Amino acid sequence: MKRERKWLQRTAAVALATALLGSGLPVQAPTATAQGKEAQKTYIITAEGREEFEELTEEYDSVTDGQSEEVLEEAETFTAELTGQEAKELRQDDRVDLIEEDICVQGSGKKTPQKKAGQSDRKETEEPEWNMDIVNLADSREKKPEKQTAEKKAQGKKIRVALVDSGIDDSEDIDVKERKNFVPGQEGISPVYEDCTGHGTAVAGIIAAKDNQTGITGVNPDVELYSARVLDENNQARVSQIIAAIDWAVEKKVDILNLSLGTAKDSEALHRAIRRAAWHDILVIAAAGNGKTVEYLAAYEETVAVGSVGTDGRVSENSARGSSLELVAPGEQILSTGMLGGLMTCGGTSLAAPHVTGVASLLWQQDREADAGLIRMVLDAGAKKYGGQEAYGYGLVDYGYARSIYDACKKAYKENGKTEPEELWEETETGVNREEPEIERYQDVDYVEGRWGGSTHQGFAVKKGSGITGDNLKVLKLGAVANDNYVKHMVDHPEWHGYFITDHGEPINYVTCYIYFTRLAQAFSKGASKAPRPSYMTDIEYNGIKKYIDERGLYNPNHGNKTVKWSAILGKHKVNNKNKMLLVYGMALHVATDTFAHSSYDLNGKHTIHYKNDKSKKDKDADNIYFLPNREKCAREIADKVLGHIYKGESGTISDFRLNSYNTGKDKVKCFKLKRIARYIKAIDSKYYSKNKAYFDKMDVSSLK
């Protein structure tokens, strides 16, 4: 088997075709030429050293933006717009270590076929899902926590797992220790709806969903999860972003890196990033891909390549095969955490990889002195040998057996270093004897399309034709990010971003704006593009919304004052009244959740937007709702209310801002206030305000005086 570790110092990039479930989108063509002139393309340039980097960035304008810039700079790397001739000449420059095109690509993964619409709601009291059962997690679920000895406490930390993916939707069911958004222009997107495809959230659910009677339970809910979002709402990412994300994970000193991404083309730039991770003793686990042969990144010798099996225990028809394949795991009819608090059915090797990641974390957390090589060796030696190497690798990952042979493997590892599983199986004195087991089959697994059911935390797989489908949620999220993509900046357009004031000091009632967007959504559902103006809505508020949305699409003041058509915003989704309605509901969702980012104050009376430039409050900016964490719960609750309105086909109300999650306490680390909330509620409905005066007065920032 392929296994070697080397240290290379710098990065660059080529095309990466991200293997995401359910997208079915083609690779985007490079930039076209115009009027006979050679078009410029984006290239990643890696300098020979710091001095050369400084010189090159002086000569060439860097177009690296967003969160990728500072990470790539550490590796003397930047991106620039060049013609083919300029790139050719630059390759001959002695100051340049590597230069490659930074091509934009799209996902091309697998969507789980739905056999029939006959399954009722999933019960929380059911036995573990088939995929959790077949990887033999019983021991991990039944085992009581060990007593924390001084030695255990000294070992200290939880296993850190990083996902480089499409983000992870914020929910009560998955804890994310830290997240970073590498999608340019979307650094401030709310984590409530940041995962526009559902892919990253599903992967995270398999690994770490809590055992809390809500949804599924992941393989190891006790990991410390780090999320690097590289894929935007169109499943597109620049390779430079992915490399920056891997380097960020290295900086965070993670133990395991999960990559449900793949490309048919080898890339030295990408391989360098993987080698850096491996050199830092990070166990890299990657999806093998859904094509005929194992894709890169999985094909690199430093990674564990994971294929897929179905409910019959046999390798999936579209699971990649080849000598690089190392393990297989469940990858069909997988029930996992869905978007905005629901459940979804998904599949592909993208969902097989996190099973291996979870099992690896379980093994590692019981021996924090182990290195990545030992954990990998135990995974391989403990696999169920179901079939031939080309299709199954060493076999199906098996936590129970791997745990039982751990000590024997550790002994062999200390004596001989990395030992191939075949050698351990052949030597009877090692205690790692392995026979081919009978294939386990699960006959009655028949999930249907993932849907959201319409009341708080009621996401489940339900009968076709009811609820909100996964595709509906994807359209909703396209609307939620449209505010940031097309009508940017909260100061310039506060009506679109939950901000309480204009740049000229005029008040903006964010509650009114939220309600109007939901009414506008209802109008679009009926083929109209305007909604009646509420009597309490000011001219500034009304015109601030109406000016930028009509029957054609969204007026984009940031790029040539052009109208972006609905077809461009919807992408692969059909342009019809329902989808336009969902888009506008998504805009309402954005306004509602952004209110808790942009109009909130801490209990010292300091507006949270000022934290961006306060070095003592690093990463505690307005959009980081994990600072003052009660904002997170409130944003999540109001998002759930928006889903309820969509499900019932109704508009939002002022009562949506009366939140059970709001903490009225005095904890300055957790609690917050909203600017002018009492005044704005009273302006809309004075009777409702009178009945709820104590609540909204307490929530209002004026209560601090």
C-alpha positions in Angstrom: 0.0 0.0 0.0 1.1 3.6 -0.6 2.4 5.3 2.6 5.1 7.9 2.8 5.3 11.3 4.6 7.3 14.2 3.2 7.5 17.9 4.0 7.2 20.5 1.2 6.9 24.1 2.1 4.7 25.9 -0.4 1.4 25.8 -2.2 -0.2 26.5 -5.6 -3.3 25.2 -7.3 -5.0 23.6 -10.3 -8.6 22.6 -11.0 -10.5 20.8 -8.3 -13.8 19.1 -9.2 -15.5 18.9 -5.8 -17.4 15.7 -5.3 -20.6 16.8 -3.6 -23.8 14.8 -3.3 -26.7 15.7 -5.4 -25.4 18.7 -7.4 -25.2 17.2 -10.9 -23.5 20.4 -12.2 -20.9 20.5 -14.9 -17.4 22.0 -14.5 -17.5 25.7 -15.4 -15.5 26.7 -18.4 -12.6 29.1 -18.0 -13.0 32.8 -18.9 -13.8 33.4 -22.6 -11.9 35.7 -24.8 -13.3 39.1 -25.8 -12.9 40.8 -29.2 -9.8 38.8 -30.1 -7.8 39.8 -27.0 -6.3 37.1 -24.8 -8.4 36.8 -21.7 -6.9 37.0 -18.3 -7.3 34.1 -15.9 -6.6 33.7 -12.2 -3.4 32.0 -11.3 -1.9 31.0 -8.0 1.7 32.0 -7.7 4.1 30.7 -5.0 7.3 32.5 -4.4 10.7 31.0 -3.6 10.8 32.9 -0.3 9.6 35.9 1.7 11.8 38.4 -0.1 10.7 37.1 -3.5 7.1 37.2 -2.4 7.3 40.8 -1.4 8.8 41.7 -4.8 6.3 39.8 -6.8 3.3 41.2 -4.9 4.7 44.7 -5.6 4.8 43.9 -9.4 1.5 42.0 -9.7 -1.8 43.1 -8.2 -3.0 40.3 -5.9 -6.6 39.4 -6.3 -6.6 37.1 -3.3 -9.5 38.1 -1.1 -11.6 37.1 1.9 -10.2 34.8 4.5 -7.8 33.1 2.1 -5.4 36.0 1.8 -3.7 35.9 5.2 -3.5 32.1 5.2 -1.9 31.9 1.7 0.5 34.8 2.5 2.0 32.6 5.2 3.1 30.2 2.5 4.4 33.1 0.2 1.5 32.5 -2.1 -0.9 34.9 -3.8 -3.3 35.0 -6.8 -3.2 37.3 -9.8 -5.0 37.9 -13.1 -2.7 37.0 -16.0 -2.9 36.3 -19.7 -1.5 33.0 -20.8 1.6 34.7 -22.2 2.2 36.5 -18.9 1.9 33.2 -17.0 4.3 31.5 -19.4 6.9 34.3 -18.9 6.4 34.2 -15.1 7.1 30.5 -15.0 10.7 31.3 -16.2 11.1 33.8 -13.3 13.7 32.5 -10.8 11.7 34.0 -8.0 8.7 31.8 -8.7 8.5 28.3 -7.2 5.2 27.3 -8.8 2.4 28.8 -10.9 -0.8 27.1 -11.8 -4.2 28.2 -12.9 -6.8 28.7 -10.1 -9.8 27.3 -11.9 -13.4 27.7 -10.6 -15.2 24.3 -10.5 -18.5 22.9 -9.4 -19.7 19.8 -7.6 -20.5 16.6 -9.5 -21.6 14.2 -6.8 -24.3 11.6 -6.3 -27.8 12.0 -5.1 -29.4 9.1 -3.3 -32.2 7.6 -5.4 -35.6 7.6 -3.7 -37.3 4.2 -4.1 -40.8 5.0 -2.9 -42.6 7.5 -0.8 -44.0 5.3 1.9 -42.1 5.9 5.1 -43.6 7.7 8.0 -41.9 10.1 10.4 -38.8 8.6 12.0 -39.2 7.9 15.7 -36.5 9.0 18.1 -36.8 5.7 20.0 -35.8 3.5 17.1 -32.6 1.4 17.1 -29.5 3.0 15.7 -29.4 3.6 11.9 -28.2 0.7 9.8 -25.0 2.6 8.9 -24.1 3.0 12.6 -24.8 -0.6 13.3 -22.8 -2.1 10.5 -19.6 -0.2 11.6 -20.0 -1.9 15.0 -20.4 1.1 17.4 -22.2 -0.8 20.1 -19.2 -0.7 22.4 -18.8 3.0 22.1 -22.5 3.7 22.8 -22.7 1.4 25.8 -19.4 2.2 27.4 -19.6 4.5 30.4 -17.2 7.5 30.6 -13.9 6.6 32.2 -12.9 8.1 35.5 -10.7 11.1 34.8 -7.3 10.2 36.3 -4.5 12.8 36.6 -2.9 11.1 33.6 -6.1 11.4 31.5 -6.5 15.0 32.4 -2.9 15.7 31.5 -3.5 14.2 28.0 -6.2 16.8 27.9 -8.0 17.8 24.8 -10.7 16.3 22.7 -9.9 15.0 19.3 -10.0 17.9 16.9 -11.7 17.2 13.5 -11.7 19.7 10.6 -14.2 19.6 7.7 -13.3 21.4 4.5 -16.7 21.5 2.9 -19.8 23.7 2.3 -20.0 24.8 5.9 -22.2 23.5 8.8 -25.6 25.0 9.6 -25.8 26.1 13.2 -28.1 23.9 15.2 -28.5 22.5 18.7 -27.5 19.1 17.4 -24.0 19.9 16.2 -21.4 21.9 18.2 -18.8 23.7 16.1 -15.8 24.9 18.1 -14.6 27.3 15.4 -15.6 28.1 11.8 -14.0 30.1 9.1 -15.6 31.1 5.8 -13.2 31.1 2.8 -15.9 32.1 0.2 -15.0 35.7 -0.9 -17.6 38.3 -0.1 -19.5 35.9 2.2 -17.3 36.1 5.3 -20.2 37.5 7.3 -22.9 35.0 6.3 -24.9 33.8 9.2 -24.0 30.3 10.4 -27.7 29.7 10.8 -27.9 29.1 7.0 -24.3 29.1 5.8 -24.4 25.6 4.3 -26.3 26.3 1.0 -26.2 22.7 -0.3 -26.6 20.7 3.0 -23.5 18.7 2.1 -21.2 19.8 4.9 -24.0 19.7 7.5 -24.7 16.1 6.6 -21.1 15.1 6.8 -20.8 16.8 10.2 -23.9 15.0 11.4 -22.4 11.6 10.7 -19.3 12.5 12.7 -20.6 14.5 15.6 -24.4 14.9 15.9 -25.3 14.8 19.6 -27.0 12.0 21.5 -29.9 14.2 22.6 -33.1 12.6 21.3 -33.1 15.0 18.4 -32.3 13.7 14.9 -29.5 11.2 14.5 -26.6 10.5 16.8 -23.2 10.8 15.2 -20.3 8.3 15.5 -18.5 10.4 18.1 -20.4 13.5 19.5 -17.5 14.2 21.7 -15.1 15.5 19.0 -14.1 19.2 18.7 -15.3 20.2 15.3 -13.7 22.9 13.1 -15.5 24.0 9.9 -13.8 25.5 6.9 -16.4 26.7 4.4 -15.0 26.8 0.8 -18.0 26.0 -1.3 -20.6 28.7 -2.1 -24.3 28.4 -2.9 -23.4 27.2 -6.5 -21.0 24.5 -5.2 -18.1 26.5 -6.6 -14.7 27.0 -5.1 -11.3 28.2 -6.2 -8.6 25.8 -5.5 -6.7 28.5 -3.6 -9.5 28.6 -1.1 -9.3 24.9 -0.5 -5.5 25.0 0.0 -6.0 27.9 2.4 -8.6 25.9 4.3 -6.3 23.0 4.7 -3.5 25.2 6.0 -6.0 26.9 8.4 -6.8 23.4 9.8 -3.0 22.8 10.3 -2.8 26.1 12.2 -5.6 25.0 14.4 -3.7 21.8 15.3 -6.5 19.5 14.3 -6.0 15.7 14.6 -8.1 14.6 11.7 -9.0 16.3 8.4 -12.1 15.1 6.6 -12.2 15.9 2.8 -15.3 14.9 0.9 -13.8 16.5 -2.2 -12.2 15.0 -5.3 -10.7 15.7 -8.7 -9.7 13.3 -11.5 -6.6 15.4 -12.2 -3.5 15.2 -10.1 -2.3 18.4 -8.6 1.2 19.0 -7.1 -0.2 22.1 -5.3 -2.9 20.2 -3.6 -0.5 17.3 -2.8 1.8 19.8 -1.1 -1.0 21.0 1.2 -1.9 17.4 2.1 1.8 16.6 2.8 2.0 19.6 5.1 -1.0 18.3 7.0 0.5 14.8 7.2 3.8 16.2 8.4 2.0 17.7 11.3 0.7 14.3 12.2 -2.8 15.0 11.0 -4.8 11.9 9.8 -6.2 12.8 6.4 -9.4 11.0 5.4 -10.9 11.6 1.9 -13.8 10.3 -0.2 -12.6 8.0 -2.9 -15.1 9.5 -5.4 -18.2 8.3 -7.2 -16.5 7.5 -10.5 -14.6 4.5 -11.9 -11.2 5.2 -10.3 -10.1 6.7 -7.0 -9.9 10.5 -7.3 -7.4 12.9 -5.8 -7.2 13.9 -2.9 -8.0 10.4 -1.8 -5.4 8.8 -4.2 -2.5 10.5 -2.5 -0.4 8.2 -0.3 -0.8 10.4 2.7 -4.6 10.0 2.7 -7.1 7.3 3.7 -9.2 6.7 0.6 -12.8 5.7 1.5 -15.2 3.9 -0.7 -18.9 3.2 -0.2 -21.1 0.1 0.6 -24.8 -0.1 0.5 -27.4 -1.7 2.9 -26.6 -5.1 1.5 -23.0 -4.8 2.6 -21.7 -4.8 -1.0 -19.6 -2.1 -2.6 -21.8 0.6 -4.2 -22.1 0.5 -7.9 -20.7 4.0 -8.3 -18.0 3.8 -5.6 -14.5 4.3 -7.0 -12.2 1.3 -7.3 -8.5 0.9 -7.5 -5.3 0.0 -5.7 -5.4 3.3 -3.8 -8.6 2.4 -2.1 -8.0 1.7 1.6 -11.3 1.3 3.4 -15.1 1.2 2.7 -17.9 2.6 4.9 -21.7 3.0 4.5 -22.6 5.4 1.6 -26.2 4.6 0.6 -29.5 5.5 2.2 -27.7 7.5 4.9 -29.9 9.5 7.2 -28.1 12.6 8.6 -28.5 16.1 9.9 -30.1 18.3 7.3 -30.4 22.0 6.6 -31.9 24.3 9.2 -32.5 21.7 11.8 -34.1 18.9 9.7 -33.0 15.5 8.6 -32.0 14.4 5.1 -31.3 11.2 3.2 -28.0 11.3 1.3 -25.3 9.1 -0.1 -22.0 8.7 -2.0 -18.5 8.3 -0.9 -18.7 11.8 0.6 -20.9 10.3 3.3 -18.8 7.2 3.7 -15.6 9.1 4.6 -17.1 10.7 7.8 -17.9 7.3 9.2 -14.2 6.5 9.1 -13.3 9.9 10.5 -15.7 9.3 13.4 -14.3 5.8 14.2 -10.7 7.1 14.0 -11.6 9.8 16.5 -13.1 7.2 18.9 -9.9 5.2 18.8 -7.6 8.2 19.2 -9.4 9.7 22.1 -8.7 6.6 24.1 -5.0 6.9 23.5 -4.0 10.5 23.1 -0.3 9.5 23.0 -0.8 7.7 19.7 0.2 9.2 16.4 -1.7 9.3 13.2 0.2 6.3 11.8 -0.9 4.0 14.6 -4.5 5.0 14.3 -4.4 4.4 10.6 -2.8 1.0 11.1 -5.5 0.0 13.6 -8.3 1.2 11.2 -6.9 -1.0 8.4 -6.1 -4.1 10.5 -9.5 -4.0 12.2 -11.6 -3.7 9.0 -14.1 -6.4 7.9 -12.5 -8.1 4.9 -15.6 -8.4 2.7 -14.0 -8.7 -0.7 -11.1 -7.9 -3.1 -8.6 -5.1 -2.6 -9.7 -3.1 -5.7 -13.3 -2.7 -4.5 -13.1 -2.9 -0.7 -9.5 -2.0 0.2 -8.7 -3.6 3.5 -12.4 -3.8 4.2 -15.4 -2.3 6.0 -14.4 -0.1 8.9 -15.2 -1.8 12.2 -14.9 0.1 15.5 -15.6 -2.9 17.8 -12.9 -5.2 16.3 -10.4 -2.3 15.9 -10.8 -1.5 19.5 -10.3 -5.1 20.5 -7.0 -5.4 18.7 -5.7 -2.0 19.5 -3.1 -3.1 22.1 -1.7 -5.8 19.8 -1.4 -3.3 17.0 0.2 -0.8 19.3 2.8 -3.3 20.3 3.6 -4.3 16.7 3.8 -0.6 15.8 6.3 0.2 18.5 8.4 -2.8 17.6 8.3 -2.6 13.8 6.7 0.7 12.9 3.9 0.9 10.3 3.0 -2.7 9.6 0.7 -3.8 6.7 -2.5 -5.5 7.9 -1.8 -8.6 5.8 1.4 -9.1 7.9 -0.5 -8.8 11.1 -3.2 -11.2 9.9 -0.7 -13.8 8.9 1.3 -13.8 12.2 -1.0 -15.6 14.6 1.1 -14.6 17.7 0.1 -10.9 17.1 -3.5 -11.7 18.2 -4.8 -9.9 15.1 -6.2 -12.9 13.2 -8.8 -12.0 10.6 -11.2 -14.2 8.7 -13.6 -13.0 6.1 -17.0 -12.5 7.9 -20.4 -13.1 6.5 -21.7 -10.0 4.8 -24.3 -8.2 6.9 -27.4 -7.1 5.1 -30.1 -4.6 6.1 -33.3 -5.4 4.2 -35.8 -2.8 5.4 -34.0 0.5 4.9 -36.1 2.8 2.7 -35.8 6.4 3.5 -37.5 9.0 1.3 -36.8 12.6 0.5 -35.6 14.7 3.4 -38.2 17.3 4.4 -38.8 19.8 7.1 -42.1 19.2 8.9 -43.1 22.7 10.0 -42.8 23.0 13.8 -39.8 23.7 16.0 -37.0 21.1 15.6 -39.3 18.8 13.6 -37.1 17.9 10.7 -37.6 14.4 9.5 -38.0 12.1 6.5 -41.7 12.1 5.5 -44.0 11.1 2.7 -43.5 12.7 -0.7 -45.8 15.7 -1.3 -45.8 17.2 2.2 -43.5 19.6 4.1 -40.6 21.5 2.7 -38.2 19.5 0.5 -34.5 19.6 0.4 -34.6 21.4 -2.9 -36.9 24.0 -1.4 -34.4 24.6 1.4 -31.6 25.1 -1.2 -33.7 27.7 -3.0 -34.5 29.4 0.4 -30.8 29.6 1.2 -30.1 31.1 -2.2 -32.4 33.9 -1.2 -30.8 34.2 2.2 -27.3 34.8 0.7 -28.7 37.0 -2.1 -28.8 40.0 0.4 -25.1 39.8 0.8 -24.4 38.9 -2.9 -26.4 41.6 -4.6 -27.6 44.3 -2.1 -24.5 44.4 0.0 -23.5 46.4 3.1 -25.7 47.0 6.1 -25.0 50.7 6.4 -25.9 51.4 2.7 -28.9 49.0 2.7 -30.1 48.5 6.3 -33.5 47.3 5.2 -31.9 44.2 3.8 -29.6 43.5 6.7 -31.4 43.8 10.0 -29.7 47.1 10.8 -31.5 49.8 12.8 -30.4 53.0 11.1 -29.3 54.5 7.8 -25.9 56.1 7.2 -27.7 59.5 7.5 -29.2 58.7 10.9 -32.8 57.8 9.9 -34.3 55.0 11.9 -35.0 51.7 10.1 -37.5 49.4 11.7 -36.0 45.9 11.1 -39.2 44.2 12.3 -41.2 46.1 9.7 -38.7 45.2 7.0 -38.8 41.5 8.0 -42.6 41.4 7.9 -42.7 43.2 4.5 -40.3 40.7 3.0 -42.5 37.8 4.1 -45.6 39.6 2.6 -43.6 40.2 -0.6 -42.8 36.4 -0.7 -46.6 35.7 -0.5 -47.1 38.1 -3.4 -44.6 36.4 -5.6 -46.2 33.0 -4.8 -49.3 34.4 -6.6 -47.4 35.8 -9.6 -47.2 39.4 -8.3 -44.0 41.4 -7.5 -45.4 43.9 -5.1 -47.1 43.7 -1.8 -49.4 46.2 -0.2 -47.4 48.7 1.9 -48.2 48.5 5.7 -49.5 51.7 7.2 -46.7 51.7 9.7 -43.9 51.4 7.1 -41.9 54.6 6.4 -41.0 55.9 2.9 -37.4 55.1 3.5 -38.1 51.5 4.5 -40.5 50.9 1.6 -38.3 52.5 -1.1 -35.2 50.8 0.3 -36.7 47.4 -0.5 -38.9 48.2 -3.5 -36.0 49.8 -5.5 -34.0 46.6 -5.6 -36.5 43.9 -6.3 -39.1 43.5 -9.1 -40.6 40.9 -11.5 -37.3 40.7 -13.4 -35.0 40.0 -10.4 -32.7 42.0 -8.1 -31.2 45.3 -8.9 -27.5 45.1 -8.1 -26.0 48.5 -7.2 -22.6 47.0 -6.6 -21.9 45.8 -10.1 -22.8 48.3 -12.8 -26.3 48.9 -11.5 -27.6 46.0 -13.4 -30.6 43.8 -12.7 -29.6 40.2 -11.9 -32.4 38.0 -13.3 -34.2 35.4 -11.3 -32.8 32.7 -13.6 -29.2 33.7 -12.7 -30.0 33.7 -9.0 -31.8 30.4 -9.1 -29.1 28.6 -11.2 -30.2 25.0 -11.9 -33.6 25.6 -10.2 -36.7 26.4 -12.2 -37.9 30.0 -12.5 -41.5 29.8 -11.2 -43.7 31.5 -8.6 -42.9 29.0 -5.9 -39.2 29.3 -6.2 -39.4 33.1 -6.4 -41.5 33.0 -3.2 -38.8 30.8 -1.5 -36.1 33.2 -2.6 -37.9 36.2 -1.0 -38.6 34.2 2.1 -34.9 33.6 2.3 -34.3 37.3 2.1 -36.7 37.7 5.1 -34.8 35.0 6.9 -31.6 37.0 6.3 -33.1 40.2 7.7 -34.5 38.4 10.8 -31.3 36.6 11.7 -29.0 39.5 10.8 -30.9 41.6 13.4 -29.2 39.7 16.1 -25.8 40.4 14.5 -26.2 44.0 13.4 -28.5 45.6 15.9 -27.3 44.0 19.1 -25.4 45.4 22.0 -23.5 43.8 24.8 -24.5 44.5 28.4 -21.9 47.3 28.7 -23.9 49.1 26.0 -21.3 48.6 23.3 -22.6 48.0 19.8 -21.1 44.7 18.6 -20.1 46.1 15.2 -17.2 47.9 16.9 -15.6 44.7 17.9 -14.2 44.3 14.3 -11.5 46.9 15.0 -11.0 46.1 18.6 -7.8 44.0 19.0 -8.8 43.0 22.5 -12.0 41.5 21.0 -10.4 39.3 18.3 -13.0 37.5 16.2 -15.9 39.0 18.2 -17.4 41.0 15.4 -21.0 41.7 14.6 -21.5 38.6 12.5 -19.9 36.2 15.0 -23.1 35.3 16.8 -21.1 32.9 19.0 -19.8 35.9 20.8 -22.7 36.7 23.2 -24.0 33.2 22.4 -27.6 33.9 23.4 -27.8 35.7 20.0 -27.1 32.3 18.4 -30.1 30.7 20.0 -32.4 33.6 19.2 -31.3 33.7 15.6 -31.9 29.9 15.3 -35.3 30.2 16.9 -36.5 33.0 14.6 -35.2 31.1 11.6 -37.4 28.2 12.7 -40.3 30.5 12.9 -39.7 31.6 9.3 -39.8 28.0 8.2 -43.1 27.6 10.0 -44.6 30.5 8.1 -43.4 29.0 4.8 -44.9 25.6 5.8 -48.3 27.3 6.6 -48.2 29.7 3.7 -48.4 32.8 5.8 -46.6 36.1 6.5 -44.3 36.9 9.5 -45.6 38.7 12.5 -44.2 40.9 15.3 -44.7 38.0 17.7 -41.8 36.2 15.9 -39.5 38.5 17.9 -40.8 37.3 21.2 -38.4 34.5 21.7 -38.3 31.8 24.3 -34.6 31.6 23.8 -33.9 35.1 24.9 -31.9 35.3 28.1 -33.0 38.3 30.3 -30.2 37.7 32.8 -27.1 39.8 33.6 -24.4 37.5 32.3 -22.2 39.8 30.2 -20.6 36.9 28.5 -23.8 35.4 27.2 -26.5 38.1 27.1 -27.3 41.0 24.7 -29.8 43.8 24.0 -31.4 44.9 20.7 -31.4 48.6 19.6 -34.9 50.2 19.6 -36.8 46.9 19.7 -39.4 48.2 22.1 -40.0 51.4 20.0 -40.2 49.4 16.8 -42.7 46.9 18.2 -44.8 49.7 19.6 -44.8 51.5 16.2 -46.3 48.4 14.5 -48.9 47.4 17.1 -49.2 49.4 20.3 -51.7 47.0 21.9 -49.4 44.0 21.4 -46.6 46.1 22.8 -48.6 47.0 25.9 -49.3 43.3 26.6 -45.7 42.4 26.2 -44.1 45.7 27.5 -42.0 44.1 30.2 -40.4 41.6 27.8 -39.5 44.1 25.0 -38.4 46.8 27.4 -36.1 44.3 29.0 -34.7 43.3 25.5 -34.2 46.9 24.5 -30.8 48.5 24.9 -32.4 51.5 26.6 -32.9 49.2 29.7 -29.2 49.5 30.4 -29.5 53.1 31.3 
